[in-house]
């Protein structure tokens, strides 16, 4: 067993998945892989996430060192989120999963668009 931040994990893979666990974390990382984004920009491109949940997910990713929150000293303050080196190392693995999903589940994309 692996102890990390007061929780136990079966193996390092289990711990790795904990970092991206949740509906939105991997989606956030993939969008930040395209470059820095502001909070409202992220909320617009990630359809269905509430402000509260997005804020929580961003805070957790920041605590893990996956993303960096940059606050510009302007009025009103401008805040941008970007991937850290640790996040940039994770990004290709998530892109591989996305590519795999596109290859094997593309036909479901049409079904979900028809039901909107």
N, C-alpha and C positions, 0 to 999 in steps of 0.2 A: 504494500500500500504506500501511496505517496501523500504526505501531508503538505498542503499549500493553503495559506491564509485561513487556517482553522477548518478546512474541509479535507476529506480523504478521497483519493482517486485510485482506481484499480491499477492504472498504468499512465505513462506520459501521454498516450493517445487520448485517454479519457480526460486528462487535464487540458490538453490542447483543444479538444472539442468544447470544454467548459468555457474557454475564452470567447468562442464565437457562438455559443449556445443562445438560442432565442431567435425569434422570427426576423429581427431586423439587423443584427450585428453584421452578418456576412454581406447583406445587401448594402449597408453603409460602407463597409470596407471596399466593396467592388466599385461603388460610385466615387469614393475618394481616390481609387486607383487611377481615375481619369484626371485627377488634379484637385487642388483645394476647393472647398465649397463652403458657403455660408449656411447658417442654420436654416433659414427659410428656403434656400435653394434645395437643400437636402430634403426638407419636408415636401416641397413641390414634386420632386422627382421620385420620391418614395411614397407612392400613393397608399393611403390607408393608415399611415402612422400618425398618432396624436403627438402634439407638442410635448406632453408629459413623458410619454414613452420614448420618443426620440431623444429628449434631454437625458433620460436615465441611461439609455443605451450608449450615448456619446460619452457620458461621464464614466461608465464602466469600461469602455474601450480606452479612454484616457488613463484611467487608473492602472490598466494592464500595460500601458506603454505602447498601444497599437496605433493610437492617433494622438495628434498634438492640437491643442486649442490655442490659437494665436489671437490675442486681443490687441487691436490697434488703438493707440492713444488719440482717438478722434471723438468729436461730439456730433452726433451720437456715436458710441463706441461700435466699431466694426469688428466682428468675430469671424474667423475662418478656421476650418478644421482641415487637417491634412494627415496623411499617413506618416508615421515615423519610420525609421529604418526597419524596426521590428515588424511594422505593419506592411511595409513594401516587400518583406520576405514572405509574409503570409499570403499576399495578394495573388501570386501565380497559382498557388494551390487552390484557391477559391475559383479562379478563372478556369482551371482544369475541370472542376466539378460543374461549373456553368456550361462549358463546352460539351462535356459528357451529357448533361441534361438536354442541351439543344439537339445533340445527335440522336438521343434515344426517346425524347418526349416532345419533339417539335409539334407533332400532330395535336397535342392537347392544348397548345397555345391558341389554335383556332377555336376550339371548344370554349375556352375561357373568355375569349373576345366576344363570341356570339352571346354569351350569357350576361354580358355587361349591360 
